[in-house]
Amino acid sequence: MTLEILTPDKTVFEGEVTSVTLPGTLGFLELLNNHAPIISTLNDGKLTVRGGGKDEVFYIHGGVVEALNNKVTVLAEGITHK
């Protein structure tokens, strides 16, 4: 699936991934290929991207996520790459 992570001032990540784990407001979400459509608000916390045999970790500061047709878009208010 395709993942795009955006902040108000830049594109932080764009590419093909196996899964993404996000800090949803009601608990952590894990999105995989062919996930049902979803829109959710996000809390501050760890966002983990898995793909290509490695994990990449970002720390987001709130935002929203949308998953539709194997495309996941994360709109974060702020982000720190670990």
C-alpha positions in Angstrom: 0.0 0.0 0.0 1.1 3.6 -0.4 1.8 5.8 2.6 2.1 9.6 2.6 2.9 11.5 5.8 2.4 15.3 5.5 2.8 18.3 7.9 1.7 21.8 7.1 5.1 22.7 5.7 6.4 19.5 4.0 6.0 15.9 2.8 7.8 13.8 5.4 7.4 10.3 3.8 6.0 8.9 0.6 6.3 5.4 -0.5 5.2 1.7 -0.5 4.9 0.1 2.9 3.7 -3.2 4.4 2.0 -1.7 7.4 1.7 1.5 9.5 0.9 1.7 13.3 -0.5 5.0 14.5 -1.6 6.5 17.9 -5.4 6.9 17.4 -7.4 8.8 19.9 -9.1 5.6 21.1 -5.9 3.5 21.0 -3.3 2.4 18.5 -4.3 1.5 14.9 -2.5 -0.8 12.6 -3.3 -0.4 8.9 -2.4 -3.2 6.5 -2.9 -3.7 2.8 -6.6 -3.8 1.8 -7.7 -2.2 5.1 -11.3 -1.0 5.2 -11.8 2.7 4.5 -11.2 4.7 7.7 -10.8 8.3 8.9 -9.5 8.8 12.5 -8.0 11.6 14.6 -4.6 11.0 16.0 -2.9 11.7 19.4 0.7 12.6 20.0 2.8 9.5 19.9 4.8 7.0 17.9 4.1 6.2 14.3 5.8 3.1 13.0 6.2 2.4 9.3 7.1 -1.1 8.2 8.3 -2.1 4.7 11.3 -3.3 2.8 12.5 -5.4 5.7 12.9 -2.4 8.1 11.0 -0.2 10.5 11.0 3.5 10.5 9.8 5.5 13.5 8.3 9.0 13.6 6.9 10.9 16.6 3.8 12.8 15.6 2.0 15.7 17.3 -1.7 15.1 16.6 -3.4 15.0 13.3 -5.7 12.8 11.2 -5.3 9.7 9.1 -7.3 8.5 6.1 -7.1 5.0 4.5 -8.9 4.4 1.2 -8.1 2.0 -1.7 -4.7 1.0 -0.4 -3.6 4.6 0.1 -2.9 5.9 3.6 -2.6 9.6 4.2 -1.4 11.0 7.5 -1.8 14.7 8.1 0.2 15.5 11.2 0.3 18.9 13.0 4.0 18.3 13.7 6.5 15.5 13.4 9.9 14.4 14.7 11.9 11.6 13.0 13.7 9.3 15.3 
